[in-house]
Amino acid sequence: MKAYTALEVVELLEDLPRVKMGFFPTPFHRLNNLSDDYGVDIFIKREDMSGPSSFGGNKVRKIEYIVGEAKEQGVDTLITVGGYQSNAALQLAQYSNINQLKCIAVLGDTKNEKDPEERKGNLLLNSMLGTEIHLVHRDEPKGNYDMNPLWAKVDRKVNALIQDNEAEGHKVMNVPVGCTSPAGWVAYMEVFAEVTSQAEALGEEIDYIFHANGSAGSLPGMIVGKLLTGSKTKIISINNRRYGPGEVVGEQDIFDRVKYLFNKFEIEPPSDDEIWAEINIDQAFLGNGYGAPTKEGSLAIIEVAKKEGLFLDPVYTGKSFSGLLGYIQSGKIPKGSKVCYIHTGGTGGIFAGTQAFGPELIAHIYK
Ligand SMILES: *Cc1c(COP(=O)(O)O)cnc(C)c1O
């Protein structure tokens, strides 16, 4: 396979339906204090600054393609699902407003909050946008944390809303959880290309990319970017959700999505073994599961705030950054390496209330 340049990777995307809305390329800079302390050059890619507000994140790039397809198909209503604090639903709603599309968010009560008296964090922001929000309560008794009945109820609500809206003459697009629809899988090819070019402009070559992986809507594109360019950069994905029966996508899905993308661009894919070698999922920093705080995650949030004046969130970026620090501390990443951490956003979730924080972070705040 011929090696693509970063620019050629970006050029592959040029003919796809897309509405350009984000602030790209997002900034890329070195974290000087952390780099000095750990003896590893740590750069950060600011996908949290993707726009249009200060509550951006990694869904924005996917949404550019989703809205592109929606416009092409004459869609006037987007519907999506998530938890009350969904970052994806917020980002979709922001860009729906810009494009004057109706946005419906069906949000599942994962924390058993019912109809909270005060709306906070992303739920507050999403309400301010005027999004049509439907809160779906849990039926199962408190303490039963099997979320599958809740998500089944959310799906029933989505189907009912689609029927109602179509009956009213609307054309509706159903956007999957995490805005992870095939139209958006291409989006993070460009992030890989941007990181490569931005590092090159500083005279650097990145050895490792670290990022938070959830619904695996971002990772496949980055892997394709890496394989196309033949870059030496190794992508390490710190998982924020557990793989398993009834839960989100696993390695096989990521592999399939990589294949799907090569097929989409009619490029002969590398061998299966070469693709598998690029899928490095680590669940060791997940703790008790999605949204459950970990000690390491809390300590990472504190350390990054103190040393770099930067905010990480308890659900995604705190944990994934703790993964990066863990790899450095255990020597899995040798001293002198050059690392890029992708800040995937989640800032609004910080304001959802300190009950989502771990005890170390609480103690740090109220000391
Ligand atoms: C959604 C999200 C992720 C995970 O991205 P996927 O494309 O779903 O794998 C990571 N970090 C934040 C802040 C997110 O909102």
The ligand as an ORCA input file, in Angstrom:
! r2SCAN-3c Opt
* xyz 0 1
  C     -17.976     10.493     23.753
  C     -16.758     10.854     24.472
  C     -15.617     10.035     24.402
  C     -15.585      8.720     23.661
  O     -15.595      8.876     22.274
  P     -16.186      7.733     21.327
  O     -16.098      8.269     19.959
  O     -17.601      7.487     21.777
  O     -15.364      6.499     21.548
  C     -14.479     10.448     25.071
  N     -14.467     11.581     25.797
  C     -15.556     12.386     25.898
  C     -15.462     13.619     26.730
  C     -16.731     12.047     25.240
  O     -17.809     12.842     25.349
*
